[in-house]
Amino acid sequence: MKAPNHTSWGTEQDQIRKAHTMSYVKKSVTALFAGAVLTVGAAAPASAANNKTDQDGLVNVNIGDVNVLNNADIGVAAQVAATICGVKVGPVAVLGTAVDGSGATRTVCTTDQGPVTISN
């Protein structure tokens, strides 16, 4: 009787088992990847919706309820606010850039006429 001719892949049953296992692994990885893509895809628009700022380099300067500058360049706004407050321009420019990026209103100083604020 002649010995069966087995390849390095094992018996026919082993080959079928490996094929089913690989199929299961491929389906699982595909499902995991698709889930991750959907999660990231859904999170990106949600985070973008929360960011209502327009980072255009323009900000507003207010003294109390009075709008001194509207949609002014950050450098100009920083110069005006620093002059009113009697402080250096550099830190005010950094504050203006942060306001342009975040959309939050920040107070530079407080005067007798009210707070000097930078807003977006």
Long-range contacts (C-beta under 8 A, 24 or more apart in sequence): 51-103, 52-103, 53-100, 53-101, 53-102, 53-103, 53-120, 54-120, 55-100, 55-101, 56-100, 57-100, 58-100, 58-120, 59-96, 59-99, 59-100, 59-118, 59-119, 59-120, 60-118, 60-119, 60-120, 61-116, 61-117, 61-118, 62-115, 62-116, 62-117, 62-119, 63-111, 63-113, 63-114, 63-115, 63-116, 64-113, 64-114, 64-115, 65-114, 66-113, 66-114, 74-100, 77-118, 81-108, 81-116, 81-118, 82-108, 84-108, 84-109, 84-111, 84-116, 85-109, 85-111, 85-116, 92-118
